[in-house]
């Protein structure tokens, strides 16, 4: 409540000073920093966001004005404009400022100007220039100057309209002064009435006091130096000149150069002083304009009369004067004025032909109501026919298709407005038409088929999906996968398809991947996208990555081989469980085939002994054969495994059994067993180790003696050697095996003669059981056995 009363108290005295934009105010040059210049009122019914008042710019540029403040008072918003801390107003330097302000109320923006006129302050007027300096202002006059002639004009800016009182306060006593100098209220310093003849080379110092206002005064000094009579004459070639010039001459334009006889001449304008429209070059005598000569705006410029003086620089009294009359001629000065001064439009590329973009309104300040001519001129456009101008209306003239690179997006043109005056004046209204893109087409991609081997490493590049989009910029799309297997991934930007995980031809040979293509950056609305899709087929190529497996991998057989005949031992049965369709394999014996008594006929192992010779074994013999089984066919690499077959070969003479004409194969029923043993670790105390070692040594001695006795007894009982303890199982996944060759010599066997009762039962073969070691007789036709 207290704050509200304070605001009312502050603003109440200035309610009558409130103004709205545009506004014009006057301010004295004596006002210093912090001075409140003006209160501005604004109406705004929106509270959010809070209204703002901004100072956009100041002409001419200066930092004398603070940014305006804004406060709410009695239902309106009041802005306050103050002078900044750097403000130093001077009406003689700049007497007018134009401030451009912007008031924002919600979505409504108001701009306006505040004109500030700086007024002279008599209390701040002071003597200035060389006149007020300690050295004073020096003038030179000839001794032949006319008595009472004007020698000098004292100009103090700002005092000519304020009735300043001037007087000479220094002494002018005889005989140094020929008579008193005088100065009138116009600042004219006049020679003494007695003249200055005979005063050559003398210098007179005159102290002048200037009074104005109430108790306001200043002082300065004028030094008059009298020069001797000149020895030459200065004269103009013409005594008077009439000059006609157009009003559209720019400031600083040359009007005329006066022609004078004389040496080392200088020039000045005697009247009017000061001269507001023209100036003369002090050294070259060229008369130039100093301000625009606008007859419609400035009165008294149609005819101007100048009095020009030419004088020698070293002897100013050697001078001459010339009268010039300047006649200013009316011309077609102002070009047409148009609203708006700049045409900016924004339309979508799908805008139909005939759409109105803007309407231009122009008039001629020199001739109101005159007919104007309009022309459309394109600055940069790939299709100049896309826009047209009917009278003052700018319309779309052709389809604005922006799907070709550089086709549109921006049309820069100008409307030239010409008047009918002389010289003809033209106004150019810039036109900028921005065409916004529209996402019209959906992207697409073609189905592709990629092939990849099943042993391809992760991150392998399979290929690329190529998407297309007709909207500009072309093919500005991203790639995504829609569901499908996670084994593959598509690069979001390039569309490259990469492998992420392992492949298995035997589990899945074909994959289908749906790829989504989504465009972006092709519409004014960044969230407007179009999409398409295509199916990518990925075919997995088979790679030989599984070695064959044999069942069983280990065989132990005992055969009786008749002399000079071949006997089929066994058939090696192998396959690849992961690839049941693979049926072709190669077989070879890579170890244990001493004397080459075994051959392979495909997968069948055959004992071949067709050639008689000294190598025929007399006693049973054991062969440990290593059979290499490799897959065959076009797939690479070729993988292999090794099967172990232990063959106990028992030679059989032809006289033993006369009726034996068949091959005999005794398969072993033994299969390998994998035993896993877990061994616990225990670290005893040292004393316990010593005791245990001694006890163990005694126990070993006792066991050794007992085992020796048992072996002696067994040696007497056993007639045949025991079977090999263990066979070797060997597998290889790379298809390269070392050849292993081993021989296990069987002890000699004593072949007993079969009794006559056995022969009568037709037991034509004898063998040894691999489990018990006992011998038995068998019939090759019926399979009947009889233990011995």
Secondary structure in CASP SS format (residue, H / E / C, confidence):
PFRMAT SS
TARGET T0000
AUTHOR 0000-0000-0000
METHOD secondary structure of the structure
MODEL  1
X C 1.00
X H 1.00
X H 1.00
X H 1.00
X H 1.00
X H 1.00
X H 1.00
X H 1.00
X H 1.00
X H 1.00
X H 1.00
X H 1.00
X C 1.00
X C 1.00
X H 1.00
X H 1.00
X H 1.00
X C 1.00
X E 1.00
X C 1.00
X C 1.00
X C 1.00
X E 1.00
X E 1.00
X E 1.00
X E 1.00
X E 1.00
X E 1.00
X C 1.00
X C 1.00
X C 1.00
X C 1.00
X C 1.00
X C 1.00
X C 1.00
X E 1.00
X E 1.00
X E 1.00
X E 1.00
X E 1.00
X E 1.00
X E 1.00
X C 1.00
X C 1.00
X C 1.00
X C 1.00
X C 1.00
X C 1.00
X C 1.00
X C 1.00
X C 1.00
X E 1.00
X E 1.00
X E 1.00
X E 1.00
X E 1.00
X E 1.00
X E 1.00
X E 1.00
X C 1.00
X C 1.00
X C 1.00
X C 1.00
X C 1.00
X E 1.00
X C 1.00
X C 1.00
X C 1.00
X E 1.00
X E 1.00
X E 1.00
X E 1.00
X E 1.00
X C 1.00
X C 1.00
X E 1.00
X E 1.00
X E 1.00
X E 1.00
X E 1.00
X E 1.00
X E 1.00
X E 1.00
X C 1.00
X C 1.00
X C 1.00
X C 1.00
X C 1.00
X C 1.00
X C 1.00
X C 1.00
X C 1.00
X C 1.00
X C 1.00
X C 1.00
X E 1.00
X E 1.00
X E 1.00
X E 1.00
X E 1.00
X E 1.00
X E 1.00
X E 1.00
X E 1.00
X E 1.00
X C 1.00
X C 1.00
X E 1.00
X E 1.00
X E 1.00
X E 1.00
X E 1.00
X E 1.00
X E 1.00
X E 1.00
X E 1.00
X E 1.00
X E 1.00
X E 1.00
X C 1.00
X C 1.00
X H 1.00
X H 1.00
X H 1.00
X C 1.00
X C 1.00
X C 1.00
X C 1.00
X C 1.00
X H 1.00
X H 1.00
X H 1.00
X C 1.00
X C 1.00
X C 1.00
X C 1.00
X E 1.00
X E 1.00
X E 1.00
X E 1.00
X E 1.00
X E 1.00
X C 1.00
X C 1.00
X C 1.00
X C 1.00
X C 1.00
X C 1.00
X C 1.00
X E 1.00
X E 1.00
X E 1.00
X E 1.00
X C 1.00
X C 1.00
X C 1.00
X C 1.00
X C 1.00
X C 1.00
X C 1.00
X C 1.00
X C 1.00
X C 1.00
X C 1.00
X E 1.00
X E 1.00
X E 1.00
X E 1.00
X C 1.00
X C 1.00
X C 1.00
X C 1.00
X C 1.00
X C 1.00
X C 1.00
X C 1.00
X C 1.00
X C 1.00
X C 1.00
X C 1.00
X C 1.00
X E 1.00
X E 1.00
X C 1.00
X C 1.00
X C 1.00
X C 1.00
X E 1.00
X E 1.00
X E 1.00
X C 1.00
X C 1.00
X C 1.00
X C 1.00
X C 1.00
X C 1.00
X C 1.00
X C 1.00
X C 1.00
X C 1.00
X C 1.00
X C 1.00
X E 1.00
X E 1.00
X E 1.00
X E 1.00
X E 1.00
X E 1.00
X E 1.00
X E 1.00
X E 1.00
X E 1.00
X C 1.00
X C 1.00
X C 1.00
X E 1.00
X E 1.00
X E 1.00
X E 1.00
X E 1.00
X E 1.00
X E 1.00
X E 1.00
X E 1.00
X E 1.00
X E 1.00
X E 1.00
X C 1.00
X C 1.00
X C 1.00
X C 1.00
X C 1.00
X C 1.00
X C 1.00
X E 1.00
X E 1.00
X C 1.00
X C 1.00
X C 1.00
X E 1.00
X E 1.00
X E 1.00
X E 1.00
X E 1.00
X E 1.00
X E 1.00
X C 1.00
X C 1.00
X C 1.00
X C 1.00
X C 1.00
X C 1.00
X C 1.00
X E 1.00
X E 1.00
X E 1.00
X E 1.00
X C 1.00
X C 1.00
X E 1.00
X E 1.00
X C 1.00
X C 1.00
X C 1.00
X E 1.00
X E 1.00
X E 1.00
X E 1.00
X E 1.00
X E 1.00
X E 1.00
X C 1.00
X C 1.00
X C 1.00
X C 1.00
X C 1.00
X C 1.00
X E 1.00
X E 1.00
X E 1.00
X C 1.00
X C 1.00
X C 1.00
X C 1.00
X C 1.00
X E 1.00
X E 1.00
X E 1.00
X E 1.00
X C 1.00
X C 1.00
X C 1.00
X C 1.00
X C 1.00
X C 1.00
X C 1.00
X C 1.00
X C 1.00
X C 1.00
X C 1.00
X C 1.00
X C 1.00
X E 1.00
X E 1.00
X E 1.00
X E 1.00
X E 1.00
X E 1.00
X E 1.00
X E 1.00
X E 1.00
X E 1.00
X C 1.00
X C 1.00
X C 1.00
X C 1.00
X C 1.00
X C 1.00
X E 1.00
X E 1.00
X E 1.00
X E 1.00
X E 1.00
X E 1.00
X E 1.00
X E 1.00
X E 1.00
X E 1.00
X E 1.00
X C 1.00
X C 1.00
X C 1.00
X C 1.00
X C 1.00
X C 1.00
X C 1.00
X E 1.00
X E 1.00
X E 1.00
X C 1.00
X C 1.00
X E 1.00
X E 1.00
X E 1.00
X E 1.00
X E 1.00
X E 1.00
X E 1.00
X C 1.00
X C 1.00
X C 1.00
X C 1.00
X C 1.00
X C 1.00
X C 1.00
X E 1.00
X E 1.00
X E 1.00
X E 1.00
X C 1.00
X E 1.00
X E 1.00
X E 1.00
X C 1.00
X C 1.00
X C 1.00
X C 1.00
X C 1.00
X C 1.00
X C 1.00
X C 1.00
X C 1.00
X E 1.00
X E 1.00
X E 1.00
X E 1.00
X E 1.00
X E 1.00
X E 1.00
X E 1.00
X C 1.00
X C 1.00
X C 1.00
X H 1.00
X H 1.00
X H 1.00
X E 1.00
X E 1.00
X E 1.00
X E 1.00
X C 1.00
X C 1.00
X E 1.00
X E 1.00
X E 1.00
X E 1.00
X C 1.00
X C 1.00
X C 1.00
X C 1.00
X C 1.00
X C 1.00
X C 1.00
X C 1.00
X C 1.00
X C 1.00
X C 1.00
X C 1.00
X C 1.00
X E 1.00
X E 1.00
X E 1.00
X E 1.00
X E 1.00
X E 1.00
X E 1.00
X E 1.00
X E 1.00
X C 1.00
X C 1.00
X C 1.00
X C 1.00
X C 1.00
X C 1.00
X C 1.00
X E 1.00
X E 1.00
X E 1.00
X E 1.00
X E 1.00
X E 1.00
X E 1.00
X E 1.00
X E 1.00
X E 1.00
X E 1.00
X C 1.00
X C 1.00
X C 1.00
X C 1.00
X C 1.00
X C 1.00
X C 1.00
X E 1.00
X E 1.00
X C 1.00
X C 1.00
X E 1.00
X E 1.00
X E 1.00
X E 1.00
X E 1.00
X E 1.00
X C 1.00
X C 1.00
X C 1.00
X C 1.00
X C 1.00
X C 1.00
X C 1.00
X E 1.00
X E 1.00
X E 1.00
X E 1.00
X C 1.00
X C 1.00
X E 1.00
X E 1.00
X C 1.00
X C 1.00
X C 1.00
X C 1.00
X C 1.00
X C 1.00
X C 1.00
X C 1.00
X E 1.00
X E 1.00
X E 1.00
X E 1.00
X E 1.00
X C 1.00
X C 1.00
X C 1.00
X C 1.00
X C 1.00
X C 1.00
X E 1.00
X E 1.00
X E 1.00
X C 1.00
X C 1.00
X C 1.00
X C 1.00
X C 1.00
X E 1.00
X E 1.00
X E 1.00
X E 1.00
X C 1.00
X C 1.00
X C 1.00
X C 1.00
X C 1.00
X C 1.00
X C 1.00
X C 1.00
X C 1.00
X C 1.00
X E 1.00
X E 1.00
X E 1.00
X E 1.00
X E 1.00
X E 1.00
X E 1.00
X E 1.00
X E 1.00
X E 1.00
X C 1.00
X C 1.00
X C 1.00
X C 1.00
X C 1.00
X C 1.00
X C 1.00
X C 1.00
X C 1.00
X C 1.00
X C 1.00
X E 1.00
X E 1.00
X E 1.00
X E 1.00
X E 1.00
X E 1.00
X E 1.00
X E 1.00
X E 1.00
X E 1.00
X E 1.00
X C 1.00
X C 1.00
X C 1.00
X C 1.00
X C 1.00
X C 1.00
X C 1.00
X E 1.00
X E 1.00
X C 1.00
X C 1.00
X C 1.00
X E 1.00
X E 1.00
X E 1.00
X E 1.00
X E 1.00
X E 1.00
X E 1.00
X E 1.00
X E 1.00
X C 1.00
X C 1.00
X C 1.00
X C 1.00
X E 1.00
X E 1.00
X E 1.00
X E 1.00
X E 1.00
X C 1.00
X C 1.00
X E 1.00
X E 1.00
X C 1.00
X C 1.00
X C 1.00
X C 1.00
X C 1.00
X C 1.00
X C 1.00
X C 1.00
X C 1.00
X E 1.00
X E 1.00
X E 1.00
X E 1.00
X E 1.00
X E 1.00
X E 1.00
X C 1.00
X C 1.00
X H 1.00
X H 1.00
X H 1.00
X C 1.00
X E 1.00
X E 1.00
X E 1.00
X E 1.00
X C 1.00
X C 1.00
X E 1.00
X E 1.00
X E 1.00
X E 1.00
X C 1.00
X C 1.00
X C 1.00
X C 1.00
X C 1.00
X C 1.00
X C 1.00
X C 1.00
X C 1.00
X C 1.00
X C 1.00
X C 1.00
X C 1.00
X E 1.00
X E 1.00
X E 1.00
X E 1.00
X E 1.00
X E 1.00
X E 1.00
X E 1.00
X E 1.00
X E 1.00
X E 1.00
X C 1.00
X C 1.00
X C 1.00
X C 1.00
X C 1.00
X C 1.00
X C 1.00
X C 1.00
X E 1.00
X E 1.00
X E 1.00
X E 1.00
X E 1.00
X E 1.00
X E 1.00
X E 1.00
X E 1.00
X E 1.00
X E 1.00
X E 1.00
X E 1.00
X C 1.00
X C 1.00
X C 1.00
X C 1.00
X C 1.00
X C 1.00
X C 1.00
X C 1.00
X C 1.00
X C 1.00
X C 1.00
X C 1.00
X C 1.00
X C 1.00
X C 1.00
X C 1.00
X C 1.00
X C 1.00
X C 1.00
X C 1.00
X C 1.00
X C 1.00
X C 1.00
X C 1.00
X C 1.00
X C 1.00
X C 1.00
X C 1.00
X C 1.00
X C 1.00
X C 1.00
X C 1.00
X C 1.00
X H 1.00
X H 1.00
X H 1.00
X H 1.00
X H 1.00
X H 1.00
X H 1.00
X H 1.00
X H 1.00
X H 1.00
X H 1.00
X H 1.00
X H 1.00
X H 1.00
X H 1.00
X H 1.00
X H 1.00
X H 1.00
X H 1.00
X H 1.00
X H 1.00
X H 1.00
X H 1.00
X H 1.00
X H 1.00
X H 1.00
X H 1.00
X H 1.00
X H 1.00
X H 1.00
X H 1.00
X H 1.00
X C 1.00
X C 1.00
X C 1.00
X C 1.00
X C 1.00
X C 1.00
X C 1.00
X C 1.00
X C 1.00
X C 1.00
X C 1.00
X C 1.00
X E 1.00
X C 1.00
X C 1.00
X C 1.00
X C 1.00
X C 1.00
X C 1.00
X C 1.00
X C 1.00
X C 1.00
X C 1.00
X C 1.00
X E 1.00
X E 1.00
X E 1.00
X C 1.00
X C 1.00
X C 1.00
X C 1.00
X C 1.00
X C 1.00
X C 1.00
X C 1.00
X C 1.00
X C 1.00
X C 1.00
X H 1.00
X H 1.00
X H 1.00
X H 1.00
X H 1.00
X C 1.00
X C 1.00
X C 1.00
X C 1.00
X E 1.00
X E 1.00
X E 1.00
X E 1.00
X C 1.00
X C 1.00
X C 1.00
X C 1.00
X C 1.00
X C 1.00
X E 1.00
X E 1.00
X E 1.00
X E 1.00
X C 1.00
X C 1.00
X C 1.00
X C 1.00
X C 1.00
X C 1.00
X E 1.00
X E 1.00
X E 1.00
X C 1.00
END
